[in-house]
């Protein structure tokens, strides 16, 4: 045995640059291009309630399982996908998948799996984590979808330590299953135009653990379209993209790049504060006023806060019982 050990010494974990470059395997292509889902990566999809997050993620699941490219997402090889969704009863979710299946036929049937007992299991508990691992191994999943995240944990999303622990559970699920994760999550109520990864509800720990982020917004209530904005850790930035929904089969289709605002404003004038307040009505709460200023001027939360404070200082607006009004 000693002779065998001397002939095949254990490989060192510390390598010189030359050794590292010699033995480094070729980078694997992303499961969804361009750069959206790296192998064993963690991808967060977010947006306001009812904007279409679950529909779009289900579309992506079909693309992955069928090896099909649609809606501007490129998938070169079929992947085994496990869907863990917690909002719809199984019969209604099955009906949704049946509707989406029509345009692609049976191409995804052998690669798309559904955990019909996902509801009630929590990633934040050992038993729940073991359930998802067992389901992933049963499906030999290469991609696991969790929709939505808040239904899969019982942690305080305003507590950094609690959310860090949840992120560790996501990493354990990824590492033990060797699968990529697609995580659907809500965003905060007031976000700036340029916020993407930091817009997700909860601690900044979520922003630290993800590899890519996609934010869904509705440019106009009158339009049947959504805008996608992206942030990547390892891939080049991508321009915003517009998608439209085909209601007959619940598939999104690409409708071009979203228009980029011609002017990115950073400074907020006092007139912006007073016009925002006037648009709301006679009185406005702080968060309501701040959100209106951010929406009108595309500024950050901090800039809006400073503008409100300055308007109060020079008496352009008045604070009264926790609300704000224009100076009579």
C-alpha positions in Angstrom: 0.0 0.0 0.0 2.9 2.4 0.8 4.3 1.8 -2.7 0.9 2.7 -4.3 0.7 5.8 -2.2 4.2 7.0 -3.3 3.3 6.5 -7.0 0.0 8.3 -6.7 0.5 11.1 -4.1 -2.7 13.0 -3.2 -3.1 16.1 -5.3 -2.3 19.4 -3.5 -5.1 21.9 -3.1 -2.4 24.7 -3.5 -1.3 25.1 -7.2 1.1 27.4 -8.9 -0.4 29.6 -11.6 1.2 27.4 -14.3 -0.4 24.3 -12.7 -3.7 26.0 -12.4 -3.8 27.1 -16.0 -2.6 23.6 -17.1 -5.4 21.7 -15.3 -8.1 24.3 -15.5 -11.1 22.8 -17.3 -12.7 24.8 -20.1 -15.5 27.1 -18.9 -19.0 25.5 -19.4 -21.6 27.5 -21.3 -24.5 29.0 -19.5 -27.7 27.0 -19.3 -29.6 30.1 -20.5 -27.7 32.6 -22.6 -26.8 35.4 -22.8 -25.2 34.8 -19.3 -28.5 34.5 -17.4 -28.0 31.1 -15.7 -24.5 29.8 -15.2 -24.0 26.1 -14.4 -24.8 25.6 -10.7 -25.5 29.4 -10.5 -28.2 31.2 -8.6 -30.5 33.4 -10.6 -33.1 35.7 -9.0 -36.2 36.7 -10.9 -38.2 39.6 -9.3 -41.0 42.1 -9.8 -44.1 43.5 -8.3 -47.1 41.1 -7.6 -49.0 40.0 -10.7 -46.5 41.4 -13.1 -45.9 37.9 -14.7 -42.9 36.5 -12.8 -44.3 33.0 -12.5 -45.5 32.8 -16.1 -42.1 33.9 -17.4 -40.2 31.5 -15.2 -42.5 28.6 -16.3 -41.7 29.7 -19.9 -38.0 29.4 -19.1 -38.5 26.0 -17.5 -40.1 24.8 -20.8 -37.2 26.3 -22.8 -34.7 24.5 -20.6 -36.5 21.2 -20.7 -37.1 21.3 -24.4 -33.7 22.7 -25.4 -35.7 25.5 -27.1 -34.9 29.2 -27.6 -37.8 31.6 -27.1 -38.4 35.1 -26.0 -34.8 36.1 -26.5 -33.5 33.4 -24.2 -31.1 30.9 -25.8 -31.0 27.3 -24.7 -28.8 24.9 -26.7 -29.3 21.6 -24.8 -32.2 20.1 -23.0 -31.9 20.2 -19.2 -33.7 18.3 -16.4 -35.7 20.9 -14.5 -37.5 20.5 -11.2 -40.3 23.0 -10.5 -41.1 23.7 -6.8 -44.0 26.1 -6.8 -46.0 27.0 -3.7 -48.9 29.3 -4.8 -51.2 27.4 -7.1 -53.0 24.1 -6.2 -51.5 21.2 -8.2 -54.6 20.9 -10.5 -54.5 24.6 -11.5 -50.7 24.5 -12.0 -51.1 21.4 -14.2 -53.7 23.3 -16.3 -51.2 26.2 -16.7 -48.4 23.8 -17.8 -50.8 22.1 -20.2 -51.7 25.4 -21.9 -48.0 26.3 -22.2 -47.1 22.8 -23.6 -49.2 23.3 -26.8 -46.7 25.3 -28.9 -43.8 22.9 -28.2 -45.6 19.6 -28.1 -43.9 16.7 -26.2 -40.4 18.1 -26.4 -40.2 18.9 -22.6 -42.2 15.9 -21.3 -39.2 13.8 -20.3 -37.2 16.6 -18.8 -39.6 18.8 -16.9 -40.6 17.6 -13.4 -42.9 19.0 -10.7 -42.6 18.5 -7.0 -46.3 18.0 -6.2 -45.6 18.0 -2.4 -43.4 21.2 -2.3 -46.0 23.3 -0.4 -45.4 23.4 3.4 -41.7 22.5 3.2 -39.2 25.2 4.3 -35.6 25.6 3.2 -34.9 27.2 6.5 -35.5 23.8 8.4 -33.3 20.7 8.1 -36.4 18.6 7.2 -37.5 21.0 4.5 -34.0 21.2 3.0 -33.8 17.4 2.9 -37.2 17.3 1.1 -36.0 19.5 -1.7 -32.7 17.6 -1.9 -34.6 14.3 -2.2 -36.9 15.7 -4.9 -33.9 17.0 -6.8 -32.1 13.7 -6.7 -35.3 11.9 -7.7 -35.5 14.0 -10.8 -31.7 14.1 -11.4 -32.4 17.8 -11.7 -29.9 20.1 -13.3 -32.1 23.2 -12.6 -34.3 23.7 -9.5 -37.0 26.4 -9.6 -38.3 27.9 -6.3 -41.5 30.0 -6.8 -41.8 32.1 -4.7 -39.0 32.3 -2.2 -41.1 33.7 0.7 -43.3 30.6 0.7 -40.2 28.4 1.2 -38.9 30.0 4.4 -40.1 31.4 7.7 -37.3 34.0 8.3 -37.6 37.7 9.0 -36.7 39.3 5.7 -35.6 42.5 7.6 -33.1 40.6 9.7 -29.7 40.3 8.1 -28.6 37.3 10.2 -31.8 35.4 9.4 -31.5 36.1 5.7 -27.9 35.2 5.7 -28.9 31.8 7.2 -31.5 31.4 4.4 -28.8 32.2 1.8 -26.7 29.4 3.3 -29.6 27.0 2.8 -29.8 28.0 -0.8 -26.1 27.4 -1.2 -26.4 24.0 0.5 -29.2 23.0 -1.8 -27.2 24.1 -4.8 -24.0 22.4 -3.7 -25.6 19.1 -2.6 -27.8 18.8 -5.7 -25.1 20.2 -8.1 -28.0 22.0 -9.8 -28.5 25.6 -10.8 -31.3 27.5 -8.9 -33.9 29.9 -10.3 -35.5 31.8 -7.4 -38.6 33.9 -7.8 -38.9 36.7 -5.3 -40.7 40.0 -4.7 -39.1 43.4 -4.7 -39.3 46.4 -2.3 -42.2 48.9 -2.8 -40.0 51.9 -3.6 -37.1 51.3 -6.0 -35.1 53.5 -8.3 -34.9 53.1 -12.0 -31.3 51.8 -11.9 -31.8 49.4 -9.0 -31.9 45.7 -10.0 -30.1 43.3 -7.6 -30.6 45.6 -4.6 -34.3 46.0 -5.4 -35.2 42.5 -4.0 -37.1 42.5 -0.8 -35.2 41.5 2.3 -31.6 41.8 3.4 -28.6 42.7 1.2 -27.6 39.0 1.7 -29.8 38.1 -1.2 -27.8 40.5 -3.4 -24.6 38.9 -2.3 -25.5 35.3 -3.0 -26.9 35.6 -6.5 -25.0 35.3 -9.8 -27.6 37.0 -12.0 -30.8 39.1 -11.5 -33.7 39.8 -13.7 -36.3 42.5 -12.8 -39.7 42.6 -14.4 -41.6 45.9 -14.6 -44.6 47.1 -16.5 -43.7 50.2 -18.4 -47.4 51.3 -18.7 -50.6 50.0 -17.3 -52.2 50.5 -20.7 -49.7 48.2 -22.5 -49.7 44.4 -22.5 -45.9 44.3 -22.2 -43.3 43.9 -19.5 -39.7 45.3 -19.4 -36.8 43.1 -18.3 -33.7 44.6 -16.8 -30.6 42.5 -16.0 -27.6 42.4 -13.7 -24.9 39.8 -14.0 -21.9 38.9 -11.8 -19.9 37.1 -14.4 -21.4 38.1 -17.8 -21.4 41.4 -19.8 -24.3 43.7 -19.2 -27.4 43.4 -21.3 -29.8 46.2 -22.5 -33.4 46.2 -21.2 -35.8 44.0 -23.2 -39.5 44.2 -23.9 -41.8 41.1 -23.9 -45.4 40.7 -24.8 -47.7 38.0 -23.5 -49.7 35.7 -25.8 -52.8 35.1 -23.7 -53.9 32.0 -25.7 -50.9 29.9 -24.7 -49.3 32.0 -21.9 -46.0 32.4 -23.7 -44.1 35.6 -23.7 -42.5 36.7 -27.0 -39.8 39.3 -27.6 -40.9 42.7 -28.9 -37.5 44.5 -29.0 -35.3 46.4 -26.7 -36.8 48.7 -24.1 -36.2 52.4 -24.8 -33.4 53.8 -22.8 -34.2 57.1 -21.1 -32.4 60.0 -22.9 -31.5 61.8 -19.7 -30.6 60.2 -16.4 -31.4 62.8 -13.7 -29.5 62.8 -10.5 -30.5 66.1 -8.9 -34.0 66.8 -7.7 -35.2 70.4 -7.6 -37.6 71.9 -5.1 -40.1 72.2 -7.9 -40.0 68.5 -8.4 -40.9 67.9 -4.7 -43.8 70.4 -4.8 -45.2 69.0 -8.1 -45.0 65.5 -6.7 -46.9 66.6 -3.6 -49.5 68.5 -5.7 -50.0 65.4 -7.9 -50.8 63.2 -4.8 -53.3 65.6 -3.2 -53.5 67.9 -0.2 -51.6 65.6 2.1 -49.1 62.8 1.6 -47.3 60.4 3.9 -43.5 60.3 3.7 -43.1 57.0 1.8 -45.8 58.0 -0.7 -44.2 61.3 -1.4 -40.7 59.8 -1.7 -41.9 57.1 -4.1 -43.7 59.8 -6.3 -40.5 61.8 -6.5 -38.4 58.7 -7.4 -40.9 57.8 -10.1 -41.1 61.3 -11.6 -37.4 62.0 -11.6 -35.8 58.5 -11.8 -33.7 59.4 -8.8 -32.4 57.2 -6.0 -34.1 56.9 -2.7 -31.4 58.9 -1.0 -31.7 61.8 -3.4 -35.5 61.9 -2.9 -35.0 61.9 0.9 -32.5 64.8 0.7 -34.9 66.7 -1.6 -37.8 66.3 0.9 -35.6 67.5 3.8 -34.4 70.6 1.8 -38.0 71.4 0.8 -39.0 71.3 4.5 -36.0 73.4 5.5 -36.8 76.3 3.1 -40.6 76.0 4.0 -41.7 74.9 0.5 -43.6 72.1 2.1 -44.7 71.6 5.7 -44.7 68.4 7.8 -47.8 68.0 9.9 -48.7 64.9 12.0 -46.5 62.6 10.0 -47.8 63.9 6.7 -46.6 66.6 4.2 -48.6 69.4 2.6 -47.8 72.4 0.5 -47.3 75.7 2.2 -50.5 77.6 2.0 
